[in-house]
């Protein structure tokens, strides 16, 4: 794991806690907030970029991990962006189903379709 994603001691547990659990929850909430306010999807990429640096800072400051190693930044960004996109799609599917119920129906947790 240290070749692709260099970490300090207890690296896997720190990555799971900080990036996946804490950063993932914050990213999910960010994706939902962007969808709830009907903002464009490209703004999500900017906000997640800022959140990636916050997550990297937590790795650096609290767990003595590297701060701006390119591999770590890219992997963290992709993990956080995937969680944010999931939160965005879940909220958007719910919005389309509830706010436009005469026109759309929810066809899954992440999608909707036109009513026949």
C-alpha positions in Angstrom: 0.0 0.0 0.0 2.9 2.3 0.6 3.9 2.3 -3.1 0.6 3.6 -4.4 -0.6 5.5 -1.3 2.2 6.2 1.2 0.9 6.6 4.8 2.3 6.6 8.3 1.8 3.9 10.9 -1.6 2.3 11.0 -2.1 3.5 7.4 -5.1 1.4 6.4 -7.1 2.3 9.5 -6.3 6.0 9.2 -7.3 6.0 5.5 -10.6 4.2 6.3 -11.4 6.6 9.2 -10.4 9.9 7.8 -10.9 9.5 4.0 -13.7 7.0 3.8 -15.8 7.6 6.9 -15.3 11.3 7.8 -14.5 12.6 4.4 -17.1 10.4 2.7 -19.8 11.6 5.1 -18.9 15.2 4.5 -18.8 14.6 0.7 -22.2 12.9 0.8 -23.6 15.9 2.6 -22.0 18.2 0.1 -23.4 16.3 -2.8 -26.9 16.4 -1.3 -26.6 20.2 -0.6 -25.6 20.9 -4.2 -28.5 18.9 -5.4 -31.0 20.4 -2.9 -30.1 24.0 -4.1 -30.3 23.0 -7.8 -26.8 24.1 -8.4 -24.9 22.7 -11.4 -22.8 19.5 -11.1 -19.5 21.2 -12.0 -19.6 23.1 -8.7 -19.4 19.8 -6.8 -16.0 19.1 -8.4 -14.7 22.4 -7.0 -16.0 21.9 -3.5 -14.7 18.3 -3.4 -11.3 19.7 -4.4 -11.3 21.9 -1.4 -12.4 19.1 0.8 -9.6 16.9 -0.5 -7.1 19.4 0.8 -8.9 19.4 4.2 -8.8 15.6 4.4 -5.1 15.6 3.4 -4.4 18.2 6.1 -6.1 16.0 8.7 -3.9 13.1 7.6 -0.8 15.3 7.9 -1.6 17.1 11.1 -3.1 14.4 13.2 -1.6 11.2 11.9 1.8 12.4 10.5 1.0 11.3 7.0 2.3 13.0 3.8 0.4 16.2 2.9 0.5 16.8 -0.9 1.8 13.5 -2.3 0.2 13.4 -5.8 -1.0 9.8 -5.5 -2.6 10.4 -2.2 -4.3 13.6 -3.4 -5.7 11.9 -6.5 -7.0 8.8 -4.7 -8.6 10.9 -1.9 -10.2 13.1 -4.5 -11.6 10.2 -6.4 -13.0 8.6 -3.2 -14.6 11.8 -2.0 -15.9 12.7 -5.5 -17.6 9.2 -5.8 -19.3 9.7 -2.4 -20.4 13.2 -3.3 -21.8 12.0 -6.7 -23.8 9.3 -5.0 -25.3 11.8 -2.5 -26.1 14.1 -5.4 -27.8 11.5 -7.4 -29.8 10.1 -4.5 -31.1 13.6 -3.7 -31.8 14.5 -7.3 -33.8 11.3 -7.9 -35.8 12.0 -4.7 -36.4 15.6 -5.9 -37.5 14.7 -9.3 -39.9 12.1 -7.8 -41.4 14.3 -5.1 -41.4 17.8 -6.8 -42.5 16.6 -10.2 -44.5 13.6 -9.2 -47.0 14.1 -12.1 -44.2 13.8 -14.6 -41.5 11.5 -13.1 -41.4 8.4 -11.0 -38.4 7.0 -9.2 -36.9 4.0 -10.9 -34.2 3.3 -8.4 -32.3 5.0 -5.6 -30.2 6.8 -8.2 -32.5 7.4 -11.1 -35.9 8.4 -12.3 -38.0 8.0 -15.5 -40.9 9.7 -17.2 -44.3 8.4 -16.3 -46.3 6.8 -19.1 
